[in-house]
Amino acid sequence: MLKKVPNPIDRHVGSRVRMRRMLAGVSQEKLGEALGLTFQQVQKYEKGTNRISASRLQQIAKMLGVPVAFFFDGAPTDDSVEGGFADSASTTYVADFLATSEGVQLTKAFVRIKSPRVRRRLVDLVESLADTPNETIEQ
């Protein structure tokens, strides 16, 4: 039997739920408890393996303090339809990064830095590190 692949939109919405939940500092257990679900069900929502109903998505949005539309920001679109001014493909990597625990940790720490000058220097540092080719470690 073939394994069913999650719909790209369901995966995107789930990753946005995960990102927002982590930024809010809410565990899967706490979110599940508030929704009357198990943490495993929340996991399935976040991975996109289980589709989130409209009413459930509205509950989640309310609990996490965002509009429902937040979960669709940057969602993949049908390539056969002209996207107008949409540039979701170029910003998808940002949502993907923010859906990781490192992305959330880095974002939370970064916004706590009060000095704009220090934040700018950190951005410069990260950009210079990103431009540095991987070095081979000789043993």
Secondary structure, DSSP 8 states (H G I E B T S, - for coil): -------HHHHHHHHHHHHHHHHTT--HHHHHHHHT--HHHHHHHHHTSS---HHHHHHHHHHHTS-GGGGGTT----TTS--TT--HHHHHHHHHHHTSHHHHHHHHHHHH---HHHHHHHHHHHHHHHHS-------
